[in-house]
Amino acid sequence: MDKFLYLAMHGATQSMQAQQTNANNLANVSTVGFKATLDHFQAKPVYGPGHPDRVYTSDQISGAKFDQGAVITTGRELDIAINDEGWFAVQADDGSIAYSRRGDFHTDANGLLLNGANQIVLGEGGPITLPQFETLIVGRDGTMSVRAAGQAANTLVAVDRLRLVKPDNEQLVRGEDGLFRMRDGNEAPADASVSVTSGALEASNVNAVDAMVRMMEYARHYETQVKLMNIASENDQASSRLMRMNG
């Protein structure tokens, strides 16, 4: 009876954990460049005295879904989308270099280039700082050129170039801050083959309909496990009554 109750309790716990992962994906359905978290249920035997004749399931994070999200044209000069594979290099809050697909950039009062999560965007020379400009042009290779106020229309000055990288996605791991880093702790080298499109943003690759369906499925799984726990309790009470009658 205790084993029955334990398996049902564990199943309910894992259903809740899967629901949390799914809820986080759903909450980021509108986050620019967000990559959905993938998880799966894995069967594991329960070891103890005798043979492992019972199996419980455990929810495991499988990584991230790296498919490109839909590209939305905005026309805003500081909105930048990466074409196909590749990542922007950014500076995380702890000072480490991490990677993101988020391209909704803006500048602070000092001209420092930040993304929509206020993370510092890195260029070839470190953090990118843009001077006051009337026109900004971002080339396909990530070169950022500006026309300063009062300059002629054909006067463009290259300020910096976005640090674009293309590591093997299998070597990337997502941190608690939502940013990706190399699994071995090294920095990914700049890759000249990565290209960008200005005036556009990459949407989240979370499928909202699929996430809603999963939410209902996990809720049913949880309810089923709770019912099993109630059955275990009823069986225990019935057994106790039989033992008293026999006594």
Secondary structure, 3 states (H helix, E strand, C coil): CHHHHHHHHHHHHHHHHHHHHHHHHHHCCCCCCCCCEEEEEEEEECCCCCCCCCEEEEEEEEEECCCCCCEEECCCCCEEEEECCCEEEEECCCCCEEEECCCECEECCCCEEECCCCCEEEECCEECECCCEEEEEECCCCEEEEEECCCCCCCCEEEEEECEECCCHHHEEECCCCCEEECCCCCCCECCCCEEEECEEECCCCCHHHHHHHHHHHHHHHHHHHHHHHHHHHHHHHHHHHHHHHC
